[in-house]
Amino acid sequence: MVIPSFPESGRIAAIDYGTVRIGVAICDPDRILASPFEVVTTSALVKDPDYFARMAKENRVTALIVGLPVHCDGGESQKSAEAREFAKSLRDQTGLPVRMFDERFTTVAAQQRMRPGKYTRKRTKERVDAIAALVLLESFLEACRYHNGIAGHDVDVGPDDETGPTKEQLNLE
């Protein structure tokens, strides 16, 4: 399967990958407004492995962003490797281009955004991953506008590559 290059227009879905819950946010085709879409549990994905392919098709998504958890110094962890594998499986499942984008502090930012709403602890837990995906998507879109290009890096660029991702590649290629 040939994966197309990352499009410069069209709807993008951002994925905040987690081992229990996965947050999803989607932007409009002009990439101006982003909204939290939903939170899906990994157990639900076991029952419905075609979820992302169907979600992308139904919502006319042209590309995906997956949050890359990195340490404050830019180093990667086991969670980073899991996110990369998840991103590769999304690319294979959907046939869409997928970019990795630094997700440092997205959950903290999501919790801060939710604080004024005085959500219950249960509601916060249910919603925080979708808001974290929203923060990720907004950051990606802003980086693209600021640098006048496509931010992030391809899922195949990894820490074991000879070139490896530079700090610049983590945020903009």
C-alpha positions in Angstrom: 0.0 0.0 0.0 1.4 3.4 -1.0 0.7 6.0 1.7 0.2 9.5 0.2 2.3 12.4 1.4 1.0 14.6 4.2 -1.6 16.9 2.7 -1.5 20.7 3.1 -5.2 21.0 3.5 -8.1 18.9 4.8 -9.2 17.6 8.1 -6.7 16.2 10.5 -7.4 13.9 13.5 -5.0 14.1 16.4 -4.6 11.1 18.6 -3.5 11.2 22.2 -2.3 7.6 22.6 -2.6 5.9 26.0 -2.6 2.3 27.1 -6.1 2.6 28.7 -7.8 5.5 26.9 -7.1 7.2 23.5 -8.2 10.8 23.0 -9.2 12.0 19.6 -9.6 15.6 18.3 -10.5 16.7 14.7 -10.0 20.0 12.9 -12.1 21.6 10.1 -11.0 21.2 6.5 -9.4 24.7 6.5 -7.4 23.8 9.7 -8.6 26.8 11.6 -10.8 25.3 14.3 -10.1 22.1 16.3 -12.5 20.3 18.5 -12.3 17.4 20.9 -14.0 14.4 19.2 -14.1 11.5 21.7 -12.2 9.2 24.0 -12.1 5.5 23.0 -10.9 2.8 25.4 -8.3 0.3 24.2 -10.7 -2.4 25.3 -13.2 -1.0 22.8 -10.6 -1.1 20.1 -10.0 -4.8 20.7 -13.7 -5.3 20.0 -13.7 -2.9 17.1 -10.3 -3.0 15.4 -11.6 -1.0 12.4 -12.6 2.0 14.5 -10.0 4.4 13.3 -10.4 3.5 9.6 -14.2 4.0 9.9 -13.8 7.2 12.0 -11.4 8.7 9.4 -13.7 7.8 6.5 -16.9 9.0 8.2 -15.3 12.3 9.2 -13.4 12.8 5.9 -10.0 12.9 7.7 -7.1 13.3 5.3 -4.2 12.8 7.8 -3.4 11.8 11.4 -1.2 13.2 14.1 -0.1 11.0 17.0 1.4 12.5 20.1 4.9 11.4 20.8 5.7 11.3 24.5 9.2 12.5 25.1 11.1 13.5 28.2 11.8 17.1 29.0 15.3 16.7 27.5 13.9 15.4 24.2 14.8 11.8 24.9 12.4 9.0 24.2 11.1 6.2 26.4 9.3 2.9 26.2 6.1 4.9 25.9 7.5 6.7 22.9 8.2 3.3 21.2 4.6 2.2 21.9 3.2 5.4 20.4 5.4 4.9 17.3 4.1 1.4 16.9 0.6 2.5 17.4 1.1 5.3 14.7 2.5 2.7 12.3 -0.5 0.5 12.8 -2.9 3.5 12.2 -1.1 4.3 9.0 -1.4 0.7 7.8 -5.0 0.4 8.9 -6.3 3.7 7.5 -3.9 4.2 4.5 -3.5 7.8 5.6 -0.3 9.7 6.2 0.6 9.9 9.9 3.0 12.3 11.6 4.4 12.2 15.1 4.3 15.4 17.1 5.8 16.2 20.5 3.0 15.9 23.1 4.9 17.2 26.2 2.6 18.8 28.7 -0.6 18.2 26.7 -2.3 16.4 29.6 -1.3 19.2 32.0 -2.6 21.8 29.6 -5.9 19.8 29.2 -6.3 19.6 33.0 -5.8 23.3 33.3 -8.4 24.0 30.6 -10.9 21.8 32.4 -10.3 23.3 35.9 -12.6 26.3 35.4 -15.4 24.0 34.4 -15.4 22.4 37.8 -15.9 18.9 36.3 -16.3 16.0 38.7 -13.3 13.7 39.0 -15.1 11.0 37.0 -16.0 13.5 34.2 -12.5 14.9 34.1 -11.1 11.4 33.7 -13.5 10.6 30.9 -12.8 13.8 29.0 -9.1 14.8 29.7 -7.7 12.6 26.9 -9.9 14.2 24.2 -8.9 17.7 25.5 -5.2 16.6 25.5 -5.7 15.5 21.8 -7.2 19.0 21.2 -4.2 20.7 22.7 -1.9 18.4 20.6 -3.8 19.3 17.4 -3.9 23.0 18.2 -0.1 22.9 18.8 0.5 21.1 15.6 -1.6 23.5 13.6 0.1 26.5 15.2 3.6 25.0 14.5 2.6 24.5 10.8 1.4 28.1 10.5 4.4 29.5 12.3 7.0 27.6 10.2 4.9 27.7 7.0 5.2 23.9 6.6 4.2 20.6 7.9 5.3 20.1 11.5 6.3 16.9 13.3 8.1 14.0 11.7 7.3 10.8 9.9 6.5 7.7 12.0 9.5 5.9 10.5 12.0 8.4 11.9 13.1 6.9 15.2 15.8 7.1 17.8 17.6 4.1 16.5 18.0 5.6 13.0 21.4 6.8 12.2 20.1 10.3 11.8 17.5 9.9 14.5 15.0 12.7 15.2 16.7 16.0 16.0 15.0 18.4 18.4 13.9 20.4 15.3 12.4 17.3 13.7 10.4 16.6 16.8 8.6 19.9 16.3 9.1 20.6 12.6 10.6 18.9 9.6 
